[in-house]
Amino acid sequence: EIEGAEALMTKRARLLPAEVQKLLVCPIFSALDNAKQYEVFAPTPPGMRKVILATNIAESSITIPGVKYVVDTGLAKMRGYKATSGMECLVVVPISKQQ
C-alpha cells in the first residue's frame, strides 16, 4: 500500500504549480531494500520538501531528523484468523490507544 501511495503522490506532485516546492517522496518499510531505506535519512535537496511514507512499525522504531509534521491514518494491519478458510491473514483495523 505504501508503494501505491508513493506512485500516486509522485504522479500528483508533477502536476503542482511551478511556484510550489517540489516533493521528494521517500517510502520506508521493512521489505524495502537498504539503499532505498537510507534515502529517508539523507538531507533534503534545496528547494524540495520530503514526504516520508512509513508503516506503523517503521515510524515507532526510527527517528528521522528534520520531520516537521506527522500524519497518521489511524489504521494498522493486524494478524487475524479467517475461520472459513482456516488461515491467518492481515486485517486493516483502527489503532487504539492500547496498541
Secondary structure, DSSP 4 states (H G I P E B T S, - for coil): -HHHHHHHHHHHHTTS-TTSPEEEEEEE-TTS-HHHHHGGGSPPPTTEEEEEEE-HHHHHH---TT-------SEEEEEEEETTTTEEEEEEEEPPTT-
